[in-house]
Amino acid sequence: MNILKSVCLATTLLSCPNIPAQNTRNVYYQKSDSTKVLRLINDMNKLKRTDEKIFCAAFEMQGAPYGGIGVRTPGEECLVVNFQKMDCITYVENVLALVWAQNKETKNPSNNPFATFCNSLQNLRYRNGNLTDYTSRLHYITQWIADP
């Protein structure tokens, strides 16, 4: 998926209603992932327009190695934050979640923007934002559309 298609899809999805934040205690990530989230949210704080924020996040992640298994871990389902490798779906999910998190942090600052990002990613990646098991994950963009 090229970057223009990603941005068009992201702009459309940003108009969707916000789902309340869910529990994010079962999150798998590396320190470099959380550091990148904090840096990108800080970078986006300097931008005014949503399209600029989308481009900021999208360009920062462009060039990450392809990894179609980037959201799977052995054992029980957990939220995976992985900026080291992405497929086209996780790329769009990460861009959207970053922009959602930055918007939420702007309106209602927290002391943990990474948790805000994780909540945004979980709300996007799982049916009704509820992470229960593999079957609750929205695997295709068409499932995002059908998810209320």
Secondary structure, DSSP 8 states (H G I E B T S, - for coil): --HHHHHHHHHHHHTS---------SEE--HHHHHHHHHHHHHHTT--SHHHHHHHHHHHHTT--B-TTTT--SSS--EE--SSSB-HHHHHHHHHHHHHHHHHHHHS--S-HHHHHHHHHHHHHBGGG---SGGGB--SHHHHHH--
